[in-house]
Amino acid sequence: MRVLLLTPPTTQLNTPYPATAYLARFLGGLGHQVHQRDLGIALMQHVFSRSGMAAVFAAVEQRAEAEGLPEPAWAALAQADRIQAVIEPVVRFLQGTDPTLANRIVRPGYLPSGPRLDRSDTDAFGRMGLLDAARYRATLFIEDLADLVTATVDLGFGLARYQHHLATGPVSFDPIAARLEECNAIDAMLDALADALLPLQPDLVGITVPFPGTLVGALRLGRRLKAAGLPVVMGGGYISTELREVDEPRLWSCTDALVYDDGEGPLQAILEHLAGGPDRRHRTRTAAGLLDAPAPRPQSLPVADYGDLPLGAYLQVLDTLNPAHRLWSDGRWNKATLAHGCYWRRCAFCDVKLDYVARFEPSRVGAFVDAIADLVARTGQTGLHLVDEAAPPRLMRDLALELLRRELDLTWWGNIRFERAFTPDLCRLLAASGLVGVTGGLEVASDRLLRLMDKGITVEQAARACAALGEAGVMVHAYLMYGFPTQSAQETVDSAEVVRQLFAAGLLDSAFWHRFVLTRHSGVYADPARFGVEFDRPTGVFATNDLPHRDPTGADPDAFDGPLVQMLAAWMQGLEQTRPVHRWFDKGAVPRAQEPADRIAKALRAKAPEPAPNARLIWLGGGALDGERGLVLFDETGDPVELTGPPAVLRWVADLVAACRPTAKAAVLQNEALAGFPGDLKRWNAQWGRLRRAGLVAV
């Protein structure tokens, strides 16, 4: 059957969201003809074109005649001709097809002025950073134009989300329904994109709705395609979390069905049913109610297949100078999931009751790398983003070993838990295989609250994991949280002090504060008394996952919104890292931090645990040469390291290094290797330490 999979506006500009690509691999394997379209990037191509900007300025002029404009909009209107002249060259530059334009973009006067662009400072790029400086300025130019659209044409327009304000929190369907009846210049473009899909004549249209900022676009597309006679199904993260118990008759004018959790099984059953087969639809809701027939859960390799997506259309934006944040938006990343679900799945703030977290299924690493190698060959891109809830350390180790064994040169990153498994040896191995960055949840950075939320880590463990990753050259980003139930003002200030120390010690490259949100599928919702929260269970609303709550014993999170953001912005630039945390607030507004000033420093002085006796030895360095006084090895960076000792010992070292190369067929275990040492190992202990530091890791 013919299947059309859609991503609605908007997710990100630099790479496709992976949902449709995962489903395309699975459905294509069943013999279906699958097409994919990312209408987010398609809409951006229409808006940021000469004709698109002409339509925008026509709408701006109508707004000016009717009710006036904000000052920046008048300035943009005065430069409309110039903006329309340069918009398509700028887009081509951001797509990577016209890099020589960088020479003009960095010069004053080429790009029309705008609020963001006028505040830009490209000094950080230096004389040799021409391309990055130009990408930064071009991105700000696009963002200025997006701000113009938002301010004058479409309040819900955004580069990374669309009508987000209508779908966040407990919401009524009334404003969504009213918005669907409107048709401004942006809506007209989206409607035209939907109409252009009709010649494909699919037997089924599947629309992913991963975030609140994709819901209204999905509904608009679904309604138009359904009105044209096409069967429409919606699924994805927003559907699975927010609409599990939806009761809204007007929804069914936009879709025929909702599917929950992984889409592979439900879509397979729906296609079988459409083809006249037995009705085995499951985890599927229609206007008639929930369908949940017994059905096996199909095996699906969580690696993308981008098929007919136009990978060259994505924009290589540079919207931040922070190197860790650039991992999200810099370059195009192939997407894959090393393990379904979370191997910890206990954190009280997380949706631990839902399938996407609760069901943990690891990939078979050999087959996973086969698929990744095929994806690299098809796309020509070696960047890999693991989109796991939390990549398991053991699977990351096995992935690294397999990449090194195959000599497959990847650049990869993903989300982890800052736990004790990330030893210096493991981190060196991961970095050698191409790991360049990690993100992880430090959350409240308070041991009491980490225990309360059942995070399973301590501040000290997290600090040592960050140190091991940083020493291996891996960038580290921390997710932070405030406003967790019962979190006092003192604990919030103390957590900020811990974060300050982590930045001052060079253990974090970047971080982001998130305000706690109570969700219906979390441990806090399931046991509110344990966490001291109160809330009203919503009735009569459309989306019901995110719930307002009351925290009688906790601090007021509003008081921390601004200062936490300000201090973090300074620390990420290496500024104000010795300034006491309480001085970021109005005098007397919060207490002084009570954390010891050397807490993180003390954590780092703790001795790293010794590798297990049966740990596998891997040599990450280069070759060996006979030197004047002993054996010369080349370490991971290519620097020479000389080892001395009796000839028999040096021959043993040379043989061990050769046997421990990642490409070797047989694994060498540490206890077995040391059992064959020709002499007194204690007397050679210092040299053994040098060998370990030079590139012999035990994992």
Summary of the structure (lengths in Angstrom):
residues: 699
radius of gyration: 27.5
end to end distance: 47.3
largest distance: 91.6
contacts: 2306
relative contact order: 0.08
helix: 44%
strand: 14%
